[in-house]
Amino acid sequence: MVDRDPSRRPTHPGAMLREFVLPAAGISVKQAAQMMGVSRQNLHRILAEKGPVTSEMALRIGKFAGNGPELWLAMQQAVDLWDARQAIGTDIEAIPTVGAA
């Protein structure tokens, strides 16, 4: 397994869909949106990395791509956690840990 640079934001699931899945399928965004039963605008937001992959969307993408929803949700969670860490910054260090690990 390759270690990821922790200073680099994880890859947004929309980038994977845009760069690998749609080109491999050879279909347009409009066609993919129709096949998944979502609006073209919603899919465009995800592909532009401006919108999150929700649980419902992960189900749709997972079925469409044939690899299940868990991958897409895990990718989104990694992005969300990284973004939250950047937003909170060092404030998180000031929070005491009261429970056992």
ChimeraX attribute file (.defattr): number of C-alpha atoms within 10 A of each C-alpha:
attribute: neighborCount
match mode: 1-to-1
recipient: residues
	/A:1	3
	/A:2	4
	/A:3	5
	/A:4	9
	/A:5	8
	/A:6	8
	/A:7	8
	/A:8	8
	/A:9	15
	/A:10	18
	/A:11	13
	/A:12	23
	/A:13	26
	/A:14	24
	/A:15	14
	/A:16	14
	/A:17	18
	/A:18	18
	/A:19	12
	/A:20	11
	/A:21	16
	/A:22	16
	/A:23	12
	/A:24	11
	/A:25	11
	/A:26	10
	/A:27	11
	/A:28	11
	/A:29	18
	/A:30	15
	/A:31	13
	/A:32	19
	/A:33	18
	/A:34	13
	/A:35	12
	/A:36	18
	/A:37	11
	/A:38	14
	/A:39	13
	/A:40	15
	/A:41	12
	/A:42	15
	/A:43	23
	/A:44	17
	/A:45	14
	/A:46	20
	/A:47	21
	/A:48	12
	/A:49	16
	/A:50	12
	/A:51	15
	/A:52	20
	/A:53	27
	/A:54	15
	/A:55	14
	/A:56	11
	/A:57	20
	/A:58	21
	/A:59	19
	/A:60	21
	/A:61	24
	/A:62	18
	/A:63	13
	/A:64	16
	/A:65	15
	/A:66	9
	/A:67	12
	/A:68	15
	/A:69	21
	/A:70	13
	/A:71	14
	/A:72	24
	/A:73	21
	/A:74	14
	/A:75	17
	/A:76	22
	/A:77	18
	/A:78	16
	/A:79	18
	/A:80	16
	/A:81	13
	/A:82	16
	/A:83	14
	/A:84	11
	/A:85	13
	/A:86	12
	/A:87	10
	/A:88	10
	/A:89	10
	/A:90	10
	/A:91	9
	/A:92	9
	/A:93	9
	/A:94	7
	/A:95	8
	/A:96	7
	/A:97	8
	/A:98	6
	/A:99	5
	/A:100	4
	/A:101	4
